[in-house]
Amino acid sequence: MTSESLAQAITRAGGAVELLRNQNWPAFTFPVAPEFTNWRDEQRAWNTTVALMDQSHHMTQLFLGGTDLIPLLESISPNTFATFRPGIAKQLISVNQDGYLIGDGILFYNSEEREGLVLIGHHLLIDWVRFNVEKAEAAGKDVHHRLEGNSHMRQGPPTFYRYELQGPAANEVMEKLFGGPVPEVKFFHIGDFTIAGRAVKGLRHGMAGQPGFEFFGPWDDNQVVLDAILEAGAEFGIRRVGAKAYSATPLEAGWVPTPFPAIFDDDLAEYREWLPADRAGSIAGSLFSDDIHDYYMTPYDLGLGRSVRFDHDFHGRAALERHKETQKRHKVTLLWNAEDVADVVRSQVEPGIPAKFLDFPKGRYGLYQMDEVRQDDKPVGISTDAGYVAYDQLYMSLATLDVDIADGSVVEVVWGEDPISQKHSVDAEHRQVRIRATVAPAPFHDWARTVYRAND
């Protein structure tokens, strides 16, 4: 990790936009096998049979505790903690003083023990929480933390294994595992189970638009639990999901995995001095503005308003209350036009300057993929995570668009950079093109499979 802080790097580059558009961000690979069968088969499994996703390795974990922890989290998060207790999880978010999103992650309240809470996700929110915890520790507060990087960054095994089981046959697999009916567990609640004689916890949720459980427990039990799940799922056609297929799960879940962090204003100046520059990520895509604020999004822009409660004081509350009353954008799925996608792919095998390369199953070329969306040649929003879903045979992206753009509307995604950045992940020579896309809900499943396909 570089010793240069984000603040120093911004000064060196001449601005935050200049830094992040040209900063290299290594291609993200999940530390599991790329494919077990093939990524199309594995993607289809969570819609047709049952899929097992190994989430033990790719996320950063921040273990937390102390009697002053909850008050600290309340001070930096719009989430309510009024009923937060062991056996519950929540999608934690944080905003800057102007109500723009810094990041999100899943906060597990496992127990009252020393490391009984753990925040899991990409490092964007975790770094902000860690900064605040370290300040509180230095001030003598009863808080403590332990950072556990993902398997690319960490030496040795993780604290927990994490196995996500979901798909139409998931309940049947679990009934076989448990030797009886699956216990009722409310959404985002944590249940206690036994698998192959091992005590296991399970979070009730879904990662690819299908209901399921995330089972977790001490790493020493990982192989025994994994073998038991695979054995129970064999007769139901269970598929292990590799890194390629897993990368597309947010598209089906309707979750933007790496929203741009609003950390470039005066209220976070001290944080930028603390944060290493190489943890700031990079901007990819056609959205180009010299004003860093044009990349910011509110929780409401990304469908995270359900996490906001104004029952306590927190950093950015007044601004977020104003955003709630004046919501300008909303989260959608964009279903890309098949002919236009084919034209982009075909340009790679024809003479002349091609369109920017479009990868399958995921088209992301920086930590923050941000492509301009236009309608009638007017900017109407930002397209983020993009990729291919094999079950529906659709290329798509998650986007935040002006609230008056309805489902079924046709917009254009501007694909390719102009000017072209210096990032190694982007072709040094390519031409910018426009890809038509139909606006759909996020998640898209029911609408796409009834309305969109009926009119296809």
C-alpha positions as CSV (number, residue, x, y, z in Angstrom):
1,M,0.0,0.0,0.0
2,T,1.4,3.4,-0.9
3,S,2.3,5.9,1.8
4,E,0.7,8.7,-0.3
5,S,-2.6,9.9,1.2
6,L,-5.6,10.7,-1.0
7,A,-5.2,14.4,-0.1
8,Q,-1.6,14.3,-1.4
9,A,-2.5,12.4,-4.5
10,I,-5.3,14.9,-5.4
11,T,-2.8,17.8,-5.0
12,R,-0.3,16.0,-7.2
13,A,-2.8,15.2,-9.9
14,G,-4.4,18.7,-9.9
15,G,-7.8,17.6,-8.8
16,A,-10.0,14.7,-7.7
17,V,-11.5,14.0,-11.1
18,E,-8.1,14.0,-12.9
19,L,-6.7,11.6,-10.3
20,L,-9.6,9.1,-10.3
21,R,-10.2,9.1,-14.1
22,N,-6.5,8.1,-14.7
23,Q,-5.7,6.1,-11.6
24,N,-5.2,2.4,-12.3
25,W,-7.4,0.1,-10.3
26,P,-6.5,-3.6,-10.7
27,A,-9.1,-5.8,-12.3
28,F,-11.1,-7.2,-9.5
29,T,-11.1,-11.0,-9.3
30,F,-13.0,-13.0,-6.7
31,P,-10.5,-15.3,-4.9
32,V,-12.5,-18.5,-6.0
33,A,-12.3,-20.5,-9.1
34,P,-13.4,-18.5,-12.2
35,E,-15.7,-21.4,-13.3
36,F,-16.8,-24.8,-11.9
37,T,-18.9,-25.8,-14.9
38,N,-19.2,-22.7,-17.0
39,W,-20.4,-19.2,-16.0
40,R,-23.6,-19.3,-18.0
41,D,-24.6,-22.6,-16.5
42,E,-23.8,-21.3,-13.0
43,Q,-25.8,-18.1,-13.6
44,R,-28.8,-20.1,-14.7
45,A,-28.7,-22.3,-11.6
46,W,-29.9,-19.7,-9.2
47,N,-33.0,-19.2,-11.4
48,T,-33.7,-22.9,-12.3
49,T,-32.3,-25.2,-9.6
50,V,-30.0,-24.2,-6.7
51,A,-26.7,-22.4,-6.5
52,L,-23.9,-22.3,-3.9
53,M,-21.8,-19.2,-3.8
54,D,-18.6,-19.1,-1.7
55,Q,-18.5,-15.6,-0.2
56,S,-15.7,-16.4,2.2
57,H,-12.9,-14.6,0.4
58,H,-13.8,-11.5,-1.6
59,M,-15.2,-9.1,1.0
60,T,-13.4,-6.9,3.5
61,Q,-14.5,-7.5,7.1
62,L,-14.3,-5.1,10.1
63,F,-14.9,-6.7,13.5
64,L,-16.3,-4.2,16.0
65,G,-17.2,-4.0,19.7
66,G,-17.3,-1.8,22.8
67,T,-20.0,0.0,24.8
68,D,-19.6,3.2,22.9
69,L,-19.8,1.5,19.4
70,I,-23.5,1.9,18.8
71,P,-23.6,5.6,19.7
72,L,-20.6,6.1,17.4
73,L,-22.4,4.3,14.5
74,E,-25.5,6.4,15.1
75,S,-23.5,9.6,14.7
76,I,-22.3,8.7,11.2
77,S,-25.3,6.7,9.8
78,P,-28.9,7.4,8.9
79,N,-29.8,3.9,9.9
80,T,-31.9,3.4,13.0
81,F,-30.4,1.5,15.9
82,A,-33.5,1.6,18.1
83,T,-34.1,-2.1,17.8
84,F,-30.7,-3.3,16.7
85,R,-29.7,-6.4,18.8
86,P,-28.0,-9.8,18.5
87,G,-29.6,-11.9,15.7
88,I,-30.2,-9.0,13.4
89,A,-28.3,-7.6,10.4
90,K,-28.8,-4.3,8.5
91,Q,-27.6,-2.6,5.3
92,L,-25.5,0.1,6.9
93,I,-25.1,3.4,5.0
94,S,-23.3,6.7,5.6
95,V,-23.5,10.1,4.0
96,N,-21.5,13.3,3.9
97,Q,-22.6,16.7,5.3
98,D,-24.6,17.3,2.1
99,G,-26.5,14.0,2.3
100,Y,-24.6,12.2,-0.5
101,L,-23.7,8.6,-0.1
102,I,-20.3,7.5,1.1
103,G,-20.9,3.7,0.9
104,D,-22.9,0.8,2.2
105,G,-22.2,-2.6,3.7
106,I,-23.9,-5.3,5.8
107,L,-23.6,-5.0,9.5
108,F,-24.1,-8.3,11.4
109,Y,-24.9,-8.2,15.1
110,N,-23.9,-11.7,16.0
111,S,-23.5,-11.5,19.8
112,E,-22.6,-9.3,22.7
113,E,-19.0,-10.7,22.7
114,R,-15.9,-8.6,22.1
115,E,-16.1,-8.9,18.3
116,G,-19.8,-9.6,18.2
117,L,-20.5,-7.1,15.4
118,V,-18.9,-7.3,11.9
119,L,-19.3,-5.0,9.0
120,I,-18.8,-6.7,5.6
121,G,-18.6,-5.3,2.1
122,H,-16.3,-3.4,-0.2
123,H,-13.8,-1.2,1.7
124,L,-15.5,2.1,0.8
125,L,-17.8,2.3,3.9
126,I,-15.5,0.2,6.0
127,D,-12.6,2.6,5.7
128,W,-14.9,5.5,6.8
129,V,-16.1,3.6,9.8
130,R,-12.6,2.5,10.7
131,F,-11.4,6.1,10.6
132,N,-14.1,7.2,13.0
133,V,-13.5,4.2,15.3
134,E,-9.8,5.0,15.4
135,K,-10.5,8.6,16.3
136,A,-12.9,7.5,19.1
137,E,-10.3,5.0,20.4
138,A,-7.7,7.8,20.5
139,A,-10.2,9.9,22.5
140,G,-10.6,7.2,25.1
141,K,-14.0,5.8,24.0
142,D,-14.8,2.2,24.7
143,V,-14.7,1.0,21.0
144,H,-12.4,-1.4,19.3
145,H,-11.9,-2.9,15.9
146,R,-10.0,-5.5,13.8
147,L,-9.7,-5.2,10.1
148,E,-9.6,-8.4,8.0
149,G,-8.8,-7.9,4.4
150,N,-10.1,-10.1,1.6
151,S,-8.1,-13.1,0.6
152,H,-6.0,-11.1,-1.9
153,M,-4.9,-8.8,0.9
154,R,-4.8,-11.2,4.0
155,Q,-2.3,-13.8,5.1
156,G,-3.9,-17.0,6.3
157,P,-7.6,-18.0,6.4
158,P,-10.6,-15.8,7.2
159,T,-12.3,-15.8,10.5
160,F,-15.6,-17.2,9.0
161,Y,-16.6,-19.2,6.0
162,R,-19.6,-17.8,4.2
163,Y,-21.8,-19.9,1.9
164,E,-24.8,-18.4,0.1
165,L,-27.4,-21.0,-0.9
166,Q,-30.3,-19.9,-3.2
167,G,-32.5,-20.8,-6.0
168,P,-35.9,-22.5,-6.5
169,A,-34.7,-25.8,-4.9
170,A,-32.8,-24.1,-2.0
171,N,-35.5,-25.1,0.5
172,E,-35.5,-28.7,-0.6
173,V,-31.7,-28.8,-0.1
174,M,-32.0,-27.3,3.3
175,E,-34.8,-29.7,4.3
176,K,-32.4,-32.5,3.5
177,L,-29.6,-30.8,5.4
178,F,-31.7,-30.2,8.5
179,G,-33.7,-33.4,8.3
180,G,-37.0,-31.5,8.4
181,P,-38.7,-28.2,7.6
182,V,-36.6,-25.1,7.2
183,P,-37.1,-22.9,10.4
184,E,-38.9,-19.6,9.8
185,V,-36.4,-16.8,9.9
186,K,-37.4,-13.2,9.1
187,F,-35.6,-11.3,6.3
188,F,-32.3,-9.9,7.5
189,H,-32.5,-11.9,10.7
190,I,-29.8,-14.4,11.7
191,G,-30.9,-18.0,12.7
192,D,-29.0,-20.8,14.4
193,F,-28.7,-24.1,12.6
194,T,-26.8,-27.4,12.7
195,I,-25.2,-28.8,9.5
196,A,-23.2,-32.0,9.7
197,G,-23.0,-31.7,13.5
198,R,-21.5,-28.2,13.3
199,A,-23.2,-25.1,14.8
200,V,-24.0,-22.7,11.9
201,K,-25.5,-19.3,11.7
202,G,-27.6,-18.2,8.7
203,L,-28.6,-14.8,7.5
204,R,-31.9,-14.8,5.6
205,H,-31.5,-12.7,2.4
206,G,-30.8,-13.1,-1.3
207,M,-27.9,-12.0,-3.5
208,A,-29.2,-12.6,-7.0
209,G,-32.9,-11.7,-6.9
210,Q,-33.7,-15.1,-5.3
211,P,-34.4,-15.8,-1.6
212,G,-31.8,-17.7,0.2
213,F,-29.5,-18.0,3.2
214,E,-26.0,-17.0,3.9
215,F,-24.5,-19.6,6.2
216,F,-21.4,-18.8,8.2
217,G,-19.3,-20.2,11.0
218,P,-15.7,-20.7,12.1
219,W,-13.3,-21.4,9.2
220,D,-12.2,-24.7,10.8
221,D,-15.6,-26.1,9.9
222,N,-15.7,-24.8,6.3
223,Q,-14.9,-28.1,4.5
224,V,-17.3,-30.2,6.5
225,V,-20.2,-27.7,6.0
226,L,-19.3,-27.3,2.3
227,D,-19.3,-31.1,1.7
228,A,-22.6,-31.5,3.5
229,I,-24.3,-28.8,1.4
230,L,-22.9,-30.2,-1.9
231,E,-24.0,-33.7,-0.9
232,A,-27.5,-32.6,0.0
233,G,-27.8,-30.6,-3.2
234,A,-26.5,-33.2,-5.6
235,E,-29.9,-34.7,-6.5
236,F,-31.3,-31.2,-7.1
237,G,-28.6,-30.2,-9.6
238,I,-26.7,-27.9,-7.3
239,R,-24.0,-25.8,-8.9
240,R,-21.0,-24.1,-7.3
241,V,-20.8,-20.6,-8.6
242,G,-17.4,-19.3,-9.7
243,A,-16.0,-15.8,-9.8
244,K,-17.2,-15.0,-13.3
245,A,-20.9,-15.9,-12.7
246,Y,-20.9,-14.4,-9.2
247,S,-19.7,-11.0,-10.5
248,A,-23.1,-10.6,-12.2
249,T,-25.3,-11.2,-9.1
250,P,-25.8,-7.5,-8.4
251,L,-27.5,-7.0,-11.7
252,E,-30.2,-9.5,-10.8
253,A,-30.5,-8.3,-7.2
254,G,-30.7,-4.7,-8.2
255,W,-27.8,-3.6,-5.9
256,V,-25.2,-1.2,-7.1
257,P,-22.0,-2.7,-5.5
258,T,-19.6,0.2,-5.7
259,P,-21.4,3.6,-5.7
260,F,-19.1,6.6,-6.0
261,P,-18.1,7.8,-2.5
262,A,-18.9,11.4,-1.7
263,I,-15.7,12.0,0.3
264,F,-14.2,15.1,-1.5
265,D,-15.7,18.0,0.4
266,D,-14.5,20.0,3.4
267,D,-16.2,17.9,6.1
268,L,-14.0,14.9,5.1
269,A,-10.7,16.7,4.7
270,E,-9.2,15.0,7.7
271,Y,-10.3,11.6,6.3
272,R,-8.6,12.2,3.0
273,E,-5.4,12.9,4.9
274,W,-5.8,9.5,6.6
275,L,-7.0,7.5,3.6
276,P,-4.3,5.9,1.3
277,A,-4.7,7.1,-2.2
278,D,-4.7,3.6,-3.6
279,R,-7.9,2.8,-1.7
280,A,-9.8,5.6,-3.5
281,G,-10.5,3.6,-6.6
282,S,-10.9,4.9,-10.1
283,I,-13.7,6.3,-12.3
284,A,-14.4,4.5,-15.6
285,G,-17.0,5.2,-18.2
286,S,-18.3,8.0,-20.5
287,L,-19.5,10.4,-17.7
288,F,-17.0,13.3,-17.9
289,S,-17.2,16.4,-15.7
290,D,-14.6,18.5,-14.1
291,D,-16.9,18.9,-11.1
292,I,-16.6,16.0,-8.7
293,H,-20.1,16.6,-7.4
294,D,-21.6,15.4,-10.7
295,Y,-20.5,11.9,-9.7
296,Y,-22.2,12.0,-6.3
297,M,-25.5,10.2,-5.6
298,T,-27.9,10.3,-2.7
299,P,-29.2,7.1,-0.9
300,Y,-32.6,7.8,-2.7
301,D,-30.9,7.8,-6.1
302,L,-29.8,4.2,-5.5
303,G,-32.9,2.8,-3.7
304,L,-31.3,2.9,-0.3
305,G,-33.9,5.3,1.2
306,R,-35.4,2.3,3.1
307,S,-32.3,2.4,5.3
308,V,-32.9,6.1,6.3
309,R,-34.5,6.9,9.6
310,F,-34.7,10.4,11.1
311,D,-35.1,9.2,14.7
312,H,-31.6,10.4,15.7
313,D,-29.0,13.0,14.9
314,F,-26.3,12.0,12.5
315,H,-23.7,13.6,10.1
316,G,-25.6,15.0,7.1
317,R,-29.1,14.7,8.6
318,A,-30.5,18.1,7.6
319,A,-29.3,17.7,4.0
320,L,-30.7,14.2,3.7
321,E,-34.1,15.4,4.9
322,R,-34.1,17.9,2.1
323,H,-33.1,15.2,-0.4
324,K,-36.0,13.1,0.8
325,E,-38.5,15.9,-0.1
326,T,-36.9,16.7,-3.4
327,Q,-35.9,13.3,-4.9
328,K,-34.5,13.9,-8.4
329,R,-33.5,10.4,-9.5
330,H,-34.4,6.8,-8.9
331,K,-32.7,3.4,-9.4
332,V,-33.6,1.4,-12.5
333,T,-32.4,-1.5,-14.7
334,L,-31.4,-0.7,-18.3
335,L,-32.0,-3.6,-20.7
336,W,-29.5,-3.0,-23.5
337,N,-30.6,-3.3,-27.1
338,A,-29.4,-6.6,-28.6
339,E,-28.6,-5.1,-32.0
340,D,-26.5,-2.3,-30.5
341,V,-24.7,-4.7,-28.2
342,A,-24.0,-6.9,-31.3
343,D,-22.6,-3.9,-33.1
344,V,-20.2,-3.2,-30.3
345,V,-19.0,-6.8,-30.3
346,R,-18.8,-6.9,-34.1
347,S,-16.6,-3.8,-34.2
348,Q,-13.9,-5.8,-32.5
349,V,-13.5,-8.0,-35.6
350,E,-13.9,-5.4,-38.3
351,P,-11.4,-3.0,-39.9
352,G,-11.2,0.4,-38.3
353,I,-11.3,1.8,-34.8
354,P,-13.5,-0.4,-32.7
355,A,-16.0,0.6,-30.0
356,K,-14.7,0.2,-26.4
357,F,-14.4,-3.5,-25.7
358,L,-17.5,-4.9,-24.0
359,D,-16.6,-7.8,-21.8
360,F,-18.8,-10.7,-20.7
361,P,-20.2,-11.4,-18.2
362,K,-19.2,-8.1,-16.6
363,G,-18.4,-4.8,-18.3
364,R,-16.6,-2.8,-15.6
365,Y,-13.3,-1.0,-16.2
366,G,-12.7,0.8,-12.9
367,L,-14.0,0.6,-9.4
368,Y,-16.8,3.0,-10.3
369,Q,-18.3,2.3,-13.7
370,M,-20.1,5.6,-14.6
371,D,-21.6,6.0,-18.1
372,E,-23.7,8.9,-19.2
373,V,-27.3,8.2,-20.1
374,R,-29.2,10.4,-22.5
375,Q,-32.7,10.8,-23.8
376,D,-33.4,13.0,-26.8
377,D,-29.8,14.0,-26.5
378,K,-30.3,15.4,-23.0
379,P,-28.4,13.9,-20.0
380,V,-30.9,12.1,-17.8
381,G,-28.7,9.9,-15.5
382,I,-25.8,7.6,-14.8
383,S,-25.4,3.9,-15.8
384,T,-23.3,2.0,-13.3
385,D,-22.7,-1.8,-13.1
386,A,-23.1,-3.5,-16.4
387,G,-23.1,-7.1,-17.5
388,Y,-24.8,-10.1,-19.1
389,V,-27.4,-12.4,-17.5
390,A,-27.4,-15.7,-19.2
391,Y,-30.8,-17.0,-18.0
392,D,-32.6,-14.0,-19.6
393,Q,-30.0,-13.6,-22.4
394,L,-29.8,-9.9,-21.7
395,Y,-27.0,-7.4,-21.4
396,M,-28.0,-4.8,-18.9
397,S,-26.9,-2.2,-16.3
398,L,-28.1,-0.7,-13.1
399,A,-28.6,3.1,-13.4
400,T,-30.0,6.1,-11.6
401,L,-32.3,8.2,-13.8
402,D,-34.4,11.3,-13.5
403,V,-37.6,10.4,-11.7
404,D,-39.9,11.3,-14.6
405,I,-38.5,8.6,-16.8
406,A,-40.9,5.7,-16.6
407,D,-40.5,1.9,-17.1
408,G,-40.6,1.1,-20.8
409,S,-38.9,4.3,-21.9
410,V,-36.0,4.1,-24.3
411,V,-32.8,5.9,-23.4
412,E,-29.2,5.7,-24.7
413,V,-26.1,4.6,-22.8
414,V,-23.0,6.5,-24.0
415,W,-20.3,3.8,-24.2
416,G,-16.7,4.6,-24.4
417,E,-14.5,7.5,-23.1
418,D,-14.0,10.9,-24.7
419,P,-11.4,12.0,-23.9
420,I,-9.8,8.6,-23.3
421,S,-8.2,8.2,-19.9
422,Q,-4.8,6.8,-19.1
423,K,-6.1,3.7,-17.2
424,H,-4.6,0.5,-18.3
425,S,-8.0,-1.2,-18.2
426,V,-9.3,1.0,-21.1
427,D,-8.3,0.6,-24.7
428,A,-6.0,3.5,-25.7
429,E,-7.8,3.7,-29.0
430,H,-11.6,3.3,-29.3
431,R,-14.6,5.2,-30.5
432,Q,-17.6,6.3,-28.4
433,V,-20.9,4.9,-29.4
434,R,-24.5,4.9,-28.1
435,I,-26.4,1.8,-27.0
436,R,-30.2,2.0,-26.8
437,A,-31.7,0.6,-23.6
438,T,-35.2,0.0,-22.2
439,V,-35.9,1.2,-18.7
440,A,-37.1,-1.5,-16.3
441,P,-37.5,-1.8,-12.5
442,A,-34.6,-2.9,-10.3
443,P,-34.7,-5.8,-9.7
444,F,-35.9,-6.4,-13.3
445,H,-37.2,-10.0,-13.2
446,D,-41.0,-10.0,-13.3
447,W,-41.2,-6.9,-15.6
448,A,-38.6,-8.1,-18.1
449,R,-40.0,-11.6,-18.3
450,T,-43.6,-10.5,-18.9
451,V,-43.7,-7.0,-20.4
452,Y,-40.3,-6.6,-22.1
453,R,-40.1,-10.1,-23.6
454,A,-43.8,-10.0,-24.7
455,N,-43.0,-6.9,-26.8
456,D,-39.6,-8.1,-28.0
